[in-house]
Amino acid sequence: MTPHPYRDSAGHSYGRGLPDAEAFSPDLWRTVPEYLLGIDYYNFAYWWEAHEILEEIWHRVGHRTEQGQFLQGLIQVAAGFLHRFGGRTRQFHIQAEKGRARLIKTPDIYMGVDVAAFVKELDATLEQPSKHYPLIRLHL
């Protein structure tokens, strides 16, 4: 419903570029501001921004690694909610279910995220869509 934040000349962050994200060990997640920013973006319903910054990290950590699969799951769920917000229910379900399939393969707590609780809330949203979306809860 709004221009892409980074790629479209009318986007709010056009020309600024994304923060440089570096690969990091999953147990160091607390020290990675870009990762934490991506989580915050998602939780505040900035799904474009969450998608973009988490994708930058995903490219760095490796697509086929456990960490990469986890990040891609979050990216796909964020993309799903962006579709839902735009009224594209079918695309929402496709993306959210793809993300869910990746997330259920990671440990219950991974990179600070309570994955099990997140997936449970996502399942509830997929079964009965509402204005609610699951938040990403970090375990500090």
Secondary structure, 3 states (H helix, E strand, C coil): CCCCCCCCCCCCCCCCCCCCCCCCCHHHHHHCHHHHHHHHHHHCCCHHHHHHHHHHHHHHHCCCCHHHHHHHHHHHHHHHHHHHHCCCHHHHHHHHHHHHHHHCCCCCEECCEEHHHHHHHHHHHHHCCCCCCCCCCECC
